[in-house]
Amino acid sequence: MDGFEKLALVASSTEFESEGEPTSSWKTTLPAATGCQFSLPDQNRPASQPCKYILANGHQIPIHMTAAPGGRRIPLLKAMLTTACEMNCKYCAFTSNRDYRRVTFKPQELAELFYSIHEKGWVDGIFLSTGIFGGGVNTQNHLLDTAEILRYRLKFRGYIHLKIMPGSEKEQLLQAMRLADRVSVNLEAPSEPRLAKLAPRKNFQEQLLQPLQWMVEIRKNFSPHLAWDGRWPSSSTQFVVGPAGESDLELISLTASLTNILGLSRTYYEAFKPVPGTPLECHPPEDPRRQHRLYQASFLLRDYRFDVEDFSFSPQGNLPLELDPKRAYAQHNLTHSPVDLNTAEPYELLRIPGIGPSGVKAIMRARQVRKLQDISQLKKLGILVERAAPYVILDGKRPEQQLELL
């Protein structure tokens, strides 16, 4: 089996690892090159899967799009050192007891193969993960070896996302943060009892949560000049949504703590899909709308100054599937107490449907010039007036009557 065939197998097997944008957000094209082919979006393909590929030596390799530091979007390869794993995670395609074709790379082999693709202009970043073999410390050393070869021997200056393995040591995490643009630890579940239902051999506090706490200590106690580009990498985590029986309230409460206390830049949610041959193959798939609502809630926590108490949860602790959480908040809190756009504070404006961070800035600038008096002014500011109108006051009155004239 040649290297490109192995790479095609591992890259196609990492769809459950969240990194990169869904297909609907692709606004750029990969550079044309000999041997590079692109597929059109498949309307039946889940949004978390890529819609573009490179064709190398006859093997189709999926490519994702991700945002590098500074917001630049880059084509990304998801790769694994091995799909063999000694863990028995019940949901995972790589669980130890599953009958599955396994593929393994040596660090130098994977680094050189990726770099050959990068040199052709096909990819500018790599997401490095792996199955666990010989314990977390040994596995992490192999990931670090791969990243070190890329940075130090091949002089790769592009984007690297490094996974932190359960049981890794603090010194290994420090080295990973020196090499990577993003590091991540998959918590998988919001608590120890929930995790036991998914991954009985993993320890929630010591193996998963503690490395996220170490990241805070490293950023606080070590100079970012130790990092390869003079700044510490961002950090993220991922949850498997559904099979552990967790509520949205559990997930959102932990997400708030991870964002506010541990400084995570992104929390990913992967709606469970059963994999044949795993212990959970007969468990029903999770409604993808739930994943979508969790993402919306996490962005409200991170970018819109929402608190957990601002969300509407069912008696079972779940977000409504039929209504996005920002609109649910507005219906409950702003329907009878609309916001005056001429006097409201920025954090109050952020809570109005149809108004995001850029819209708040536009409103604040416009208010310095003149009073906002009619809905047409909002439309010129880029506000989604159809969403905002029921919850705002302009010039002392609600704008519904003006909206009908548009």
N, C-alpha and C positions, 0 to 999 in steps of 0.2 A: 504494500500500500504506500503510494507516494505521499509527500507532505501535504500537497493540496487536497488530496482525497481525505486525509485525516482532518485537515482544517475545515473542510466542508462539513464533515460529520460533527465536529465539536461546535462549530459556529451555528449549525442548525439546531443543536440541542440546548442552546442557552436562551431560548425565548422567554423562559420563566424568570430570568435575571433581568430586573428592570434597570435599564440605562439607555438613554436615547429617546427620541421623540416618536410618537405614533405616526402612522403613514399619512394621516390627514394634515399634518403640520409641515410636511416636506415642501419647501419653497425653493430649493436649490437642486441642481443636478450634479452628479459626479462627473469628474473630468473624463473626456473621451480618451481611450487608450486601446492599443491593440490587445485583443483578447478580453476586453471589458464589455459586457452586455448588461442591459437594463431590462427588467420586467415591468409591465404596467401594473398599477394597483389592482388587486383582486378584491372585488366587493364582498366576497365571502370570507376573506381573511380577517381574523381578529385585529383590532387596531394596534395591539401591542407588538405585532409581528412586522418585520420589514417588508417593503414592497420593491426594493432594489437589490440587485445582485451583481457581483463580478463573476466572470466565467474564466477560471484559471485551469489550464491543462484539461479542459473538458469538465471541470467540477464547479458546480454552482455554489457560491459562497455568499450568504446574506450580509448586507451592510445596513447599519442603522445610522441615524443622524442624532448628534448630541450637541449640547451647548458647552463650549469651552469657556474658561475664565474670560470675562469681558463680553460674553454673550455671543461670540462668533460661533456659527453652526458648522460642524465638521463631520465628515463621514467616519464612522466608527466600526471597528471589527470587534465582535465579542468572541473570546477564545478561552479555552480551558487547557490546562496542562494535562489533565486526564479526566475521563468520564468514569473511571473506576473510583469507588468510594467505600470506605469501611463503615460509614454511618448507616443507620437503618431508618432514616426519616420516612415516614409513612406516605407522604405525598409526592416525593421526589422521584423523577425519572431515573436517577442514578443510585437509588437506594441499594444497599449491598446485596440483597437477595433476589434482585430482579434479573431475569434472563434478558440480557441486553448486550449488544456489541460494544465493547469498550475500546477506547482509543487513548494512547498516551504519547506525550511529547517529552523530550528532554528540554531543559530551559534554553540551551543554545539553539536547538533546532527550531523551537517556536519563535524565539526572538528573531532569528535570521529570516524565517519564512515571512513573518509579519513585515519585517523591514524591507524585504524584496517587493512586497505589495505596496508599501508606503512609497518606495522610490519611484514606482510607476505613476504615482499621483492618484491612486484609487482610494486610499484611506489616510487620515491624519491622526487617528487615535486608536487606542486599544483598551478594551475592558478585559482584565486578566482575572480569571477565576479558576477553580479546580475542584475536583473531588478530593476527599481527605484520605491520605495514605500515611501510615506510620505515625499518626498523631498530628495535632494541630501545629506544633512547633516545627516538625520536620517538613510538613506541607508548606508552611509559610516561608521557610527557607528557600524552597524551590521557586515560589512566586517571586521572592526578593531577588534570587539569582537571575531570573528572567528579566526583571525590570532593570537590574544593574547592568546586564549585558546591553540592553537597549540604550540606557542613558550614557554609560561610561565607555563601552567599546564601540558601539555603533553610532554614538553621538546623536541619538534621537531626541529632538526637542519638542515633539508634539505631545498630545494628550495621553496620559496613562491613568486609568482607574484601576486601583488595586483592591481586591477583596482581602479582608482580614479574617483569618480562619479561627474557629472556636478553639480556645486554649492557647492562642499565640501569646508571646511574652511582650512586656512593655518595650524592651529594646528593639524587638522586631517591628512593633508599631511605629516607633520613632524612625527607624530606617525606611519603612514604607512611606511615612509622611515626608521624608527627605526626597523621595523619588517620584511621588505621584502628584497628580493634579486633583484627584479625588480618592478618598478611601471610604470603604463601607463595611458595615457589619450587618448581616441579616438577623434581625431579632426573631422574625418569623411569627411570633405570637406576643401578646401584650403582658404576659405574666408566666411564672413558672408552671402553675397548673395547666394553663392553656398549651404551653410549649410541650409538656409531657404527652399530650395527645397527638402531637405532630412529630416530635423528634425526641424520643425517650432517652437517648444517650447524651443529650446536650443539657448543660446547666445554664439557666437563664442569666443569673446574676454574675457568676464568675467568668463564664466563657463568652458571653454575648454583651451584656450591659457594661461590664467593667472596661472593655476596650474603648467604648464610647466616652466613658468618664476619663480614661487616660488621655484621650485626644484633647480634652479641655486642659488637663494639667500640662501637657506638652506645649500647647499654644501659650500658656501662661508663663511657663518656666524656661523655655528655650527660645532663642532668637529665630525669627523666620528666615534669617540669612542662611541657616543650615539647609533650608529647602532648595531644591534644584533651581528654582526660578526666583528665589528670594521671598516667597510667601507660602504659608502653610496651605495644604490642600483643603478643599471643602469636604464635608462628610455627609453620609446618607445611610439610610437603613431601608429594610423592606419587610412587609408583613404578608403572610399567606392568609387570605380572607375567606373564612367560611367553615372549614372542616373542624376547627377546634371549638366551635360554638361560642366564640367571643362576640360581644356586642360592639356596635359602633361607638358607644360611649367609652368602652374600655380602650379602643384604638385611638379615638380622638383625644382622650385624657392623656394617654402616654405620648402621643404626637405633640401635644402642647408642651409637655415637660421636656421632650427631646429638643424642641425648637427653642424654647425660652431659656432653658437651663444649660443644655449641652451644646447648643449652637448648631444643630444639624441644619443643613441647607435644604434638604429634601427628604421626604418620607414617601416611599413607594408602596403601593398596595397591589397585590396580584390576586385577582379573583380566582379561586380554586377551580381547576379543571382536572377531572380524574385522569390518571395515566394508567393504561392497561399494564397489568403485572405488578402493581403496587398494592399495599394493604388497603388503600383507600379507593381502589378502582371502581367500587360500587357506590361510593358516596356521590350524591348528586352535585353537579356543578353549581357554583355560586352565580347569582344573578349579576351580570356585568354592570347593571345600573348601580349596584351597591358600590362597586369599585369607583365608579365615576363620582358618586356623591361624596365618598371619602376623600378623593382628590380635591374636590371643590372645598370641602370643609378645611382640609389641611392648608390650602392656599389662603383661605380667609384668616386662619390663625397666623400664618407667616407674614402675609402682605397687607392685610386689611384690619389688623388690630382687633380681631374678634377674640373672645374668650370662650372656653368650653360652655359656660353658662348661657351664652348667646344662642346656642343651637337648640332646635326643637327635636326632642327624642320621643319615641314611642314608649309605652310602659315597659317594653322589652329592651329599651336602650338603643334603638336603631333610628337612623335618620330616615325621613320619608323618601321613598323612591320616586314618587311622582312630582316632586318639587325640589328645586335646588335649594341648598341651605340658606343662601343669602336672601332669596325671595321669601322663604319660610319665616326668616327673622323679620323681614319688613312687614309681611302680612300680620304678624303677631304684635309688633311693636310700633310700626309707623303708620298703619292704616288710619288710626284715629289721632295720631300725633305726628303729622307730617313735618318734614325738616324745611326750615326757611333757608333757601340757598344763598341768600344775601348776608346771613349772620352766622351760619353754622360753622363750627370748628372743622378742621380737616378730617379728624377721626369720625365725626358725625356724617360727613359727606361720603366717606368710604363705605358706610353701611347701607347706602341707597342702591338698589338694583340699577344696573346700567351705568354706574359711575365707578371707575377704577382709579388707581393711583395717578395715571396721566390725566384723567378727567378732573380729579381734585386739583391738581396743579393748574390746569387750564381755568377752572372756575375761580381759584384764588387770584390768578393774574387778571382775569376779566373784571373781577370785583374792584380792583384797584383803579380801573379806568372809568367804569360806570356801573350803575345798578342793573342787575339782571331783572328784566321785566316781562319777557315773553319767551315762549318755548323755542322760537326760531333761533334765539341767541344760544341756547343750549345745543341745538343741533350743529351749529357752526363750531362749537367747542368739541365736537366729537362724542357728545353724550348720547346714549341710547335712550331717547326720550320716551319711547313706548313703554320701556321698563321702569323708568324713573318717575314718570308723571303721577302715578297714584300716590306717591309717597313724599311729594315736595310741595312747597309754597313758593310762588313767584309774585313779587309785588303785592303781598298780602292775601293772595288767593291761590286756590289750586288751579293747575293749568289744563284740566281735562277739556274745557270748552275750547281753549286755543288749539289743543292737539287735533281736534276734529277738523280744523281749517287747513291742516297741512295737506 
